[in-house]
Amino acid sequence: MFKGKFIDNLPKIYGTYTGGFLVFIILMAIAEQAGMSAKLIGIFFVAFTVLIYALIGYLSRTMQTDAYYVAGRQVPTVFNGMATAADWMSGASFVAMAGGIYFKGYGYMALLVGWTGGYVLVASLLAPYLRKFGCYTVPDFIGTRYGGNLARLSAVIVLTVASFTYVTAQINATGTIASVALDIPFNVAVYVGLASILMCSMLGGMRAVTWTQVAQYIVLIVAYLLPVFWISNKMGAGVFPHLMLADEVARIAELEAQFGLGSIKNSAADLKQVPKGLAGITKAHSEVNTTPWKFISLAICMMAGTASLPHVMMRYFTTPSVKSARRSVGWSLFFIFLLYSSAPMLATLSKLSLMDPNLATGIIGKSITEVQAIDWYQNWNQANLMFVSDFNGNGTLELNEFFMGGKAVVLATPEIAGLPYVISGLVAAGGMAAAMSTADGLVLAISNALSHDIYYKMINPKAETAKRLIVARVLLVLIGFAGATIAALEIQGILGSVIWAFDFAMSGLFFPLVLGVWWKRANAQGAVAGMLLGLISGTAYLIAVRNGYPGFWGVTQLTFGIIGSLVSLVSMVVVSLLTKAPDAATQRMVDEVRVPSGKTILGKQH
Amino acid sequence: MSKQQQHWEKTRMLLFITLAIWFVFSIGIFFFGAEMEASSIRPLGYPLSYYMTCQGSLGIFVILIFWFANRQEKIDEEFGYTEREDD
């Protein structure tokens, strides 16, 4: 069917794949009409998509280092954009973001601005230069640019701390979705998720992860956009929700006033009845509800963190040229934009369908017993994601008497709005794709750094290719298991650990990476000081704040990267200036990196 | 000044312009959240503050990166630093 090389046939292959996926959705819809149970549909969706990813992973197996570490550097611009978007959009983006917007409104949107604005920094400050460098991993760049094993080791430490914090959250998310969709206990589901993740990455490394991530992007974007458009049209809110929901946003503000949002407070005793993790609507939907500094500091942390997270950066090592690395960043952000700009729309539609008494789906103002009798309420109440209680005893459900989990906005809205169950199955498959693709990228980033930078560059530089790749795979499995084990303990919520990961990465890596390209005078001593002191001070601040220290400058446990990166910048500059300037060879290397043409600094196989 | 220095000079200039635009739409305007909310400018009917966080800034970043990439390619071309196709 496909003649010629795989790379030349990509549009055809993924076109067929997308068509096949749509046919699968239609078949499931028909099966639902024919009486297939909701549970079975969910199992089919998750199992079918995961098997496809595993198949792609198997077909992409390789025994070559450049294929394993950087997908042979032949991933075309637009496809790399899709893969990066999947790599980037985690279970948190998919499952929790709309919920965050739903509950916290404007203050939460700093994350949207930060998680997109960061790509401008990636494109202009880093990606094209690191591509020209020709490194396999981010510590590979640090180690070669600054020279010395200490710099390399420090970079590996920061990378591991940041990525590991992130990956436990992703494995947690795959576990959550697998346990709901397949109806198995969470601590078993975590390992099912892990097995799926490893199937995609173990045999083919970066090459396999790339081609599964493209497939996962297609699933997750279809799964996110289809319900948003469908609900919007069903409600009569607008054919194209992104451009047409202004009336709905205004209507929510009107209803908030009518239902007395903010004027009625729940007593502490009442709130004790509410299951852990659920929240009521306490913030206005579209009002500016936070101070400028709170908004901006969070956005800054997310932006600098984006530009320092190794699993994102290493995606741009896989493009054929410097030029395509630069353009690829634009495509990545475009594909991310498609989902991020839809999340606020989903939050709006979800809130309005629950609140508006003029809609059949509205529950606020109905009698409590009536609400408690609704099918979907009972389902989600059982799943511990919804709760109502008649605090004031008047028999009707008030706005302050309705509680929901953040995940429910994405997971339950299709059902609330009266869409067929097939859509809920699709959403589960999308969430699984989002969490798996990010987990794959992260596990690979950590194990590649350990196998390439620690094992090959520091411990055993004479290792043969076959041995290096076996070590890489063993590490991949070990790290996956470590992540799953910690995920099974459920220490920190999904979103909290994701934000921490950004702060860790920013504290230790942002300035050493940027100054490595943009400041010739930066040397190894400075970089080591920057990475280690940045990471240590950021972590110390986080621990202090968690233990009751009030903090300063309004920096919270979500924005501790500001402290870490400032310490990193100052110590890096001071130490660099106090010690010897880099030698002539290093300076020439930096000059070379700044020019797109010519050979990469590091060879094709190294 | 050598060719390479000139090239870097121009590249740096482009970086500063790009970062200035980036700063305005990622940080600058959010100093004025309350003012944006009260503003009579309402893109597509949304309050300006809401619109910028949902679509406005995000869309500008997408366009900004493609614009930046085009400009940088022009600079590289001007100095003959464009990569060969077979690289």
Interface residues (C-beta under 8 A of the other chain):
Chain A: Y106 M109 A110 L112 V113 G114 T116 G117 Y119 V120 L121 A123 S124 L125 P128 H242 L243 M244 L245 A246 D247 V249 A250 S286 E287 V288 T290 P292 F295 I296 A299 I300 M303 P320 S321 V322 K323 R326 R327 V329 G330 L333 F334 F337 Y340 S341 P344 M345 D591 R594 V595 P596 S597
Chain B: Q4 H7 W8 T11 L14 L15 T18 L19 W22 F25 S26 I27 F30 F31 F32 G33 A34 M36 E37 R42 L44 G45 Y46 P47 S49 Y50 T53 C54 Q55 S57 L58 G59 F61 V62 L64 I65 F66 F68 A69 Q72 E73 D76 G80 Y81 T82 E83 R84 D87
